[in-house]
Amino acid sequence: MAAYAAHPSTTTAARPAAPAAAQRPVPDDLVTFAEAVALLQPTGHPVADTTLRRWIREAGSHVYGSRVSWTDVVRVHRDRTAVKLRASAAW
């Protein structure tokens, strides 16, 4: 009797482990949302906590627990403030 050869997809041989997902390094400039709101207050363009959270979420920035990168906050605030100023100007 001939030996039966199993199809390669049905073998139980160990498969190599999938590569671990690349982890994003934790930024050195983490601030809480309350701290970010307080730091943005003197800019002349203050923002509410809930608005800042929405902007960060919409920008796809990563939130580390209850903290966010100050760099991300500044970039989002710059971009959103610029949009607001352009919309209010008589172009």
FENVENMO-V275275 format. One record per run of one state. SS is the DSSP state (H for helix, E for strand, L for the rest). FROM is the first residue (numbers start at 1). TO is the last residue. Records with the same first field share a line. If there is no record, write none. Layout:
SS: FROM-TO ; FROM-TO
This chain:
L: 1-7 ; 11-29 ; 42-48 ; 60-62 ; 65-66 ; 89-91
H: 8-10 ; 33-41 ; 49-59 ; 70-88
E: 30-32 ; 63-64 ; 67-69
